[in-house]
Amino acid sequence: MKTRPAQFIDEPIQVEFDSPPTFDKKPPCPQRFRWRGQVFTITSVVEERVDYARRGRMSRNMAPAHLASASRSGSWGVGRFYFCVMVDSGQIFDLYYDRAPKDADNRMGGWFLKGERLSQS
């Protein structure tokens, strides 16, 4: 299915899993998410990908040989898991999980709604 961006949102969301992910820092696509008080049930995953690229100052704190390895398999607190999903209303959204810890007390990272997409015919 071909899609095109319709609206950039980039807001935090809460996600729900029918069973908890095996690895918190490498989550699968959730079954539902809550955004602005509304619950969206995911009916299908259109596309998914992982990006372990180190950005900003994080890209300068690693030796080149280790950086190449980390870009393939990830390193602690670095990377994003992207999911393009269709929900029960027929809308298509881009979600992502950012592995970066929020602070010393909350080291889990967070989920975000990147934007909405439209299907191209």
VOKEMI-389345 format. One record per atom (N, C-alpha, C): x negated, y, z negated; residue in three letters. Coordinates in steps of 0.02 Angstrom, whole numbers, plus 32768, in hexadecimal, padded with zeros to 4 digits. Layout:
BEGIN
XYZALA...
REM end
This chain:
BEGIN
7FD67FC68000MET800080008000MET7FD3803E8000MET7FDF806A802FLYS7FB980A88032LYS7FDF80DD800BLYS7FB881037FE4THR7FD681397FBCTHR7FAC81787FC4THR7FC881AF7FAFARG7FA381EE7FAEARG7FB482137F6EARG7F84823A7F54PRO7F90825F7F16PRO7FCB828F7F1EPRO7FF582937EECALA802D82C27EEDALA802882F67EB6ALA801082E17E7BGLN800E830E7E42GLN7FD482FA7E14GLN7FA983297E03PHE7F73831D7DD4PHE7F8E832B7D8EPHE7F8582FC7D5FILE7FA183037D1CILE7F6A83047CE7ILE7F4282D07CE3ASP7F0A82C77CB5ASP7F1C82D77C6DASP7F4E82B27C52GLU7F6482BA7C0DGLU7F5D82777BE8GLU7F4F827A7BA7PRO7F4B823B7B80PRO7F8F82197B7DPRO7F8E81D67B7BILE7FCB81AE7B76ILE7FC081777B42ILE7FF7815A7B2BGLN7FF5811F7B01GLN800880E47B2DGLN7FE480AC7B26VAL7FF280717B4EVAL800880387B21VAL802C80087B3FGLU80437FCD7B1BGLU80317F8F7B43GLU801A7F5C7B1FPHE800A7F1B7B3BPHE80387EE77B1DPHE804F7EB77B45ASP80767E807B2AASP804C7E557AFBASP800C7E4D7B0CSER7FDD7E2C7ADESER7F9D7E567AE0SER7F7E7E5F7AA6PRO7F447E8C7AA2PRO7F0B7E767AD1PRO7EE67EA67AEDPRO7EAD7E947B18PRO7E787E6D7AF1PRO7E587E3F7B14THR7E227E187AF5THR7DE97E457AE0THR7DD67E737B0BPHE7DA07EA27AFEPHE7DBC7EE97B01PHE7DB97F0D7AC9ASP7DD57F517AC7ASP7DB67F817AF9ASP7D757F7A7B06LYS7D527FA97B32LYS7D557F937B7CLYS7D757F597B8ALYS7D7E7F427BCFLYS7DC77F2B7BD7LYS7DF67F5A7BD2PRO7E3C7F477BD2PRO7E587F377C17PRO7E8A7F0A7C19PRO7EAF7F007C57PRO7EE27F397C5EPRO7F087F377C92CYS7F3D7F697C9BCYS7F737F5D7C66CYS7F8B7F937C47PRO7FC07F8B7C15PRO80037F7A7C36PRO80347F647C0EGLN80767F557C28GLN80A47F937C28GLN80967FC17BFBARG80BE7FFE7BF5ARG809280387BDFARG80AA80757BEDPHE808A80AF7BD0PHE80BE80E47BBFPHE80AD810D7B8EARG80DA81427B77ARG80B981857B89ARG80E081AF7BABTRP80C981F17BC0TRP810182237BB8TRP80F382587B93ARG8125828D7B87ARG816782717B6DARG816282417B3FGLY819D82247B1FGLY81C281F07B47GLY81AD81E27B84GLN81CF81B17BAEGLN81A481727BB5GLN81C481377BB4VAL81A080F87BBCVAL81A680E27C05VAL816D80D07C22PHE816A80B87C67PHE8152806F7C65PHE817980427C82THR81677FFC7C85THR81457FEF7CC8THR81097FD27CC4ILE80E27FC57D01ILE80FB7F847D21ILE810E7F8A7D61THR81297F507D85THR80F47F2F7DB1THR80C37F557DC7SER808D7F387DEFSER804F7F647DEESER80167F447DF8VAL7FD77F677DFDVAL7FC77F6D7E47VAL7FC27FAA7E61VAL7FB47FB67EA7VAL7F6A7FAF7EB5VAL7F417FC87E85GLU7EF87FC77E8EGLU7ED87FCE7E49GLU7E9D7FB07E41GLU7E767FBB7E04GLU7E2C7FBB7E14GLU7E077FE27DECARG7DBF7FE57DF6ARG7D9E7FFC7DB5ARG7D5D7FEF7DB1VAL7D3680037D76VAL7CFD80307D8EVAL7CF080647D68ASP7CB980927D77ASP7C8E80997D38ASP7C51807D7D3BTYR7C2380807D02TYR7BF080B87D09TYR7BFC80E87D35ALA7BCC811E7D40ALA7BC381477D01ALA7B8681597CF3ARG7B7581857CBBARG7B7681CD7CD6ARG7B9781F97CB3ARG7B9E823D7CCAARG7B7E826E7C99ARG7B6C82A97CB3GLY7B5282DE7C89GLY7B1282C97C65GLY7B0D82DC7C25ARG7AD182CC7BFEARG7AC782827BF5ARG7AFD825B7BF8MET7AF782127BF1MET7AD081F47C2CMET7AD082147C65SER7AAC81FA7C9FSER7A6082067C9BSER7A4B82327C6DARG7A0582427C67ARG79E282207C2CARG7A0781F87C05ASN79E981DC7BC9ASN79D681917BD1ASN79CC817B7C0FMET79BE81357C1AMET798A812E7C51MET795D80FE7C49ALA792A80F17C7BALA794B80D97CBCALA792F80EA7CF7PRO794E80D87D37PRO7960808D7D3EPRO793580617D28ALA794380197D2EALA798080067D03ALA798480227CC8HIS79BD80137C9DHIS79FD80357CB6HIS79F5806F7CD4LEU7A2E80937CF0LEU7A4E806B7D28LEU7A27804C7D53ALA7A4280237D89ALA7A6A7FE87D6DALA7A4F7FC87D3ASER7A727F907D1BSER7AB37FA77CF9SER7AB07FDE7CD6ALA7AEB7FF87CB3ALA7B22800D7CE3ALA7B1080247D1ESER7B4380387D4FSER7B6A7FFC7D6BSER7B4D7FC17D65ARG7B6F7F847D7CARG7B987F637D45ARG7B7E7F627D08SER7B9F7F3C7CD3SER7BB67F677C99SER7BA57FA67C99GLY7BBB7FD47C64GLY7B8C7FD57C29GLY7B9480077C01SER7B71800D7BC1SER7BA2802B7B8FSER7B9080277B50TRP7BBF803A7B1BTRP7BDA80827B25TRP7C1C80897B25GLY7C3C80CA7B26GLY7C3B80EE7B69GLY7C2480CC7B9EVAL7C1F80EC7BDFVAL7C4980C47C11VAL7C7180E67C38GLY7C9780C67C6DGLY7CE280D27C68GLY7D0280C67C9FARG7D4B80CD7CA3ARG7D6880937CCBARG7DA3807D7CB5PHE7DC9804A7CD8PHE7E06806C7CF6PHE7E0B806B7D38TYR7E41808D7D5CTYR7E76805B7D74TYR7EB580707D6FPHE7EED80467D87PHE7F1F80727DACPHE7F30805F7DE8CYS7F66807F7E0ECYS7FA1804F7E05CYS7FD880687DE8VAL800F803C7DD6VAL805280577DF0VAL808080277DFCMET80C580397E0BMET80EE802B7DCDMET811C80587DBCVAL814580507D81VAL818D80407D95VAL81B680307D63ASP81FA801A7D6FASP8225804D7D94ASP8214808C7D91SER823A80C07DB5SER822680C57DFESER81F080A07E12GLY81D780A47E57GLY819F80D57E5FGLY818F80FC7E2CGLN8159812C7E2FGLN811681077E2DGLN80E281277E49ILE809F810C7E49ILE8072813C7E23ILE804D81207DF2PHE802281497DC8PHE7FDB812D7DC7PHE7FAB815A7DBBASP7F6581467DAEASP7F59814E7D63ASP7F4381177D43LEU7F3181177CFDLEU7EE781077CF7LEU7EC9811C7CC0TYR7E8581047CB4TYR7E7780FF7C69TYR7E4A80D17C58TYR7E3280CA7C14TYR7DEA80E47C14TYR7DDD81167BEBASP7D9A81337BE5ASP7D7A81157BA7ASP7D4280F17BB1ARG7D2080CF7B7AARG7CFC80FD7B4AARG7CF5813D7B5AALA7CD1816B7B2FALA7CF581727AECALA7CD1816B7AB4PRO7CF181737A73PRO7D0781BB7A67PRO7D3F81C37A45LYS7D5882077A37LYS7D2C822A7A03LYS7D19820579CFASP7CEC8220799BASP7CD281E57972ASP7CAC81F4793DALA7C8D81BF7914ALA7CC0819378F1ALA7CFB81AF78E2ASP7D2F818878C0ASP7D5B816178EFASP7D608178792EASN7D8A81567960ASN7D5D8145799CASN7D438109799CARG7D1280F579CEARG7D3280CF7A08ARG7D7480CF7A0EMET7D9580A57A3FMET7D9E80C27A85MET7D9681017A8EGLY7DA4811E7ACFGLY7DEE812D7AD5GLY7E06813A7B12GLY7E4D814B7B19GLY7E68813F7B5FGLY7EAA813D7B63TRP7ECE81347BA2TRP7EE881777BBATRP7EE781807BFDPHE7EFD81BF7C1BPHE7F2781B17C59PHE7F5781DD7C65LEU7F7E81DC7CA3LEU7F5C820E7CD1LEU7F3B81F57D04LYS7F1482207D31LYS7F4282487D5FLYS7F7582267D7BGLY7FA282497DA9GLY7FD7821C7DC6GLY8001823A7DEEGLU803582167E12GLU802382137E5CGLU803881DD7E7DARG802A81D47EC3ARG806B81C97EE9ARG806981D57F2ALEU80A181C87F56LEU808D81937F89LEU80BB81687F9ASER80AE81347FCCSER80AF81538010SER807E813E803AGLN807B8156807FGLN809A812180ACGLN80C5813680D8SER80E481068106SER80BC80FF8145SER
REM end
